[in-house]
Amino acid sequence: MPAIVWAFFIFILSVIPGKELLQSNINQLDKLIHFGFYLILFLLSYHGIESKKKVLVLIVFFLCSVYGFLIECFQGAFLEDRFFDWYDVFANMTGAFIGMSLITLNRQRKNLKKQDIRPKK
């Protein structure tokens, strides 16, 4: 449920007219925001799944990436002052990819602990 709420939050912010969003003097701050939103979306989505099969991490990455791409398409097709931006798509996918990497590294760390790879005497 938290992932669905977060995805809805992303959608709402994505359809707000651009002139109503906070403006910043920081160059490309919106790309960092895209990155963070999709990192959080990935983590919430993955942790919301009961089964933790290895292939699911790829499926969640794919779904988050497609969601980000579709929102960009929606902005380009239906919103007057918003537009499709490949750099936003890249930032979305990068956030999801880093989330996937964190989950994978954490899983590997846990597996190493289970194996207890201390040298034998």
C-alpha positions in Angstrom: 0.0 0.0 0.0 2.8 2.6 0.7 4.2 2.1 -2.8 0.7 2.7 -4.3 0.3 5.9 -2.3 3.8 7.0 -3.3 3.1 6.3 -7.0 0.0 8.3 -6.8 1.9 11.2 -5.1 4.4 11.1 -8.0 1.6 11.2 -10.5 -0.1 14.2 -8.8 3.2 16.2 -8.7 3.8 15.2 -12.3 0.5 16.7 -13.5 0.7 20.0 -11.5 1.3 22.8 -14.0 5.0 23.7 -14.1 4.4 27.3 -13.2 2.8 26.2 -9.9 5.9 24.2 -8.8 8.6 25.6 -6.7 11.4 27.1 -8.8 15.0 26.7 -7.9 18.3 28.4 -8.9 20.0 25.0 -8.5 20.8 23.7 -12.0 19.0 20.3 -12.7 17.6 20.0 -9.2 14.5 18.4 -10.8 16.6 15.5 -12.0 17.8 14.9 -8.4 14.2 15.0 -7.3 13.2 12.5 -10.0 16.1 10.2 -8.9 14.9 10.3 -5.3 11.2 9.8 -6.1 12.0 6.6 -8.1 14.5 5.3 -5.6 11.8 5.5 -2.9 9.2 4.1 -5.3 11.5 1.1 -6.0 12.3 0.4 -2.3 8.6 0.7 -1.3 7.5 -1.5 -4.1 10.1 -4.2 -3.5 9.4 -4.3 0.3 5.7 -4.5 -0.3 6.0 -7.8 -2.1 5.7 -10.9 0.1 7.8 -13.2 -2.1 11.5 -12.3 -2.3 12.5 -14.3 -5.3 15.6 -12.9 -7.1 13.8 -12.2 -10.4 11.3 -9.9 -8.6 14.0 -7.3 -8.1 14.3 -7.0 -11.9 10.5 -7.0 -12.4 10.1 -4.2 -9.8 12.9 -2.2 -11.6 11.2 -2.7 -14.9 7.8 -1.6 -13.6 9.2 1.5 -11.9 11.0 2.4 -15.1 8.0 1.9 -17.2 5.9 4.0 -14.8 8.4 6.9 -15.0 8.4 6.6 -18.8 4.6 6.6 -19.1 4.3 9.6 -16.9 6.8 11.5 -19.1 4.7 10.4 -22.1 1.5 11.6 -20.4 3.1 15.0 -19.7 4.2 15.4 -23.3 0.9 14.4 -24.8 -1.7 15.9 -22.4 -0.2 18.7 -20.4 0.1 22.2 -21.8 3.1 23.5 -19.8 4.8 20.2 -19.1 6.8 18.2 -21.6 8.5 14.8 -22.2 12.1 14.8 -21.1 14.5 12.0 -21.8 16.7 13.2 -19.0 13.8 12.8 -16.6 13.3 9.3 -17.8 17.0 8.6 -17.2 16.9 10.1 -13.7 13.8 8.0 -12.9 15.5 4.8 -14.2 18.7 5.7 -12.3 16.9 6.1 -9.1 15.2 2.7 -9.6 18.5 1.1 -10.6 20.2 2.4 -7.4 17.3 1.0 -5.4 17.7 -2.3 -7.1 21.5 -2.2 -6.5 21.0 -1.5 -2.8 18.6 -4.4 -2.4 20.9 -6.8 -4.3 24.0 -5.7 -2.2 22.0 -6.1 1.0 20.8 -9.6 -0.1 24.4 -10.6 -0.9 25.6 -9.3 2.5 23.0 -11.3 4.3 23.9 -14.5 2.3 27.6 -14.0 3.2 26.6 -13.7 6.9 24.6 -16.9 6.6 27.5 -18.8 5.1 29.9 -17.6 7.9 33.0 -17.6 5.8 35.6 -17.6 8.6 38.8 -19.4 7.7 39.0 -22.9 9.3 41.8 -23.6 11.7 
